[in-house]
Amino acid sequence: MADTTRTFIAVAVPEALSPRLARLRQNMTGEVPSARWVETAPHHVTLGFLGDVAHADLSDVCRVTADAAATFAPFELTLNGLGAFPDPARPRVIWAGVGCEGVEDLRALQAVLAKVVGAVGYPGDSRPFRPHVTLAFIDADKGRKGPRVPPPDLTTTLDRRKNWSAGPFLVNEVTVFASTLTREGPSYDRIGRAPLKARKARGES
């Protein structure tokens, strides 16, 4: 039996926004037939992928996450605009952007979380934080015969949807997730909840 859990920390997108994401997927399926759409719930903004965490360390990861989240007040984000990694001309990942004034709070929260989980032995990804919600993956088709087929150029497709929006949502907690890989795709289980707590007004006892 494995003694580690594949773990990440994220802000979950509320179920109320799922129908809009589903409509977007339906509308784009015909335009991007090579896409593998993410259907595992919940959609989320990853704040830190920790990899395989020892079971003995999970309680520490959940604890420092909760302590860090409690120092932030709830804030609002908006899912708006579409893009691709590494870029629309040679996409591997299609994503929805994260906007609104709360993005700066999100960046600050992510930075604090990276520091505290790093201190308990899980520094996570060293790449710059680019907040987004992953919608689909695109695999280049090797084909049964002939050369590898490159991914499609989605510049026009994504530019047409630059004003797309799923609407705002309130961020009032961070979640520690366990991710299990299966033949049908990943499954996510919540192993720790870390509520954000409103700061007291100045002068309040």
Secondary structure as GFF3:
##gff-version 3
##sequence-region A 1 205
A	DSSP	beta_strand	4	12	.	.	.	ID=ss1
A	DSSP	three_ten_helix	15	17	.	.	.	ID=ss2
A	DSSP	alpha_helix	18	29	.	.	.	ID=ss3
A	DSSP	beta_strand	35	37	.	.	.	ID=ss4
A	DSSP	beta_strand	44	54	.	.	.	ID=ss5
A	DSSP	three_ten_helix	55	57	.	.	.	ID=ss6
A	DSSP	alpha_helix	58	69	.	.	.	ID=ss7
A	DSSP	beta_strand	75	85	.	.	.	ID=ss8
A	DSSP	beta_strand	93	99	.	.	.	ID=ss9
A	DSSP	alpha_helix	103	119	.	.	.	ID=ss10
A	DSSP	beta_strand	132	138	.	.	.	ID=ss11
A	DSSP	alpha_helix	155	159	.	.	.	ID=ss12
A	DSSP	beta_strand	165	171	.	.	.	ID=ss13
A	DSSP	beta_strand	173	182	.	.	.	ID=ss14
A	DSSP	beta_strand	185	195	.	.	.	ID=ss15
###
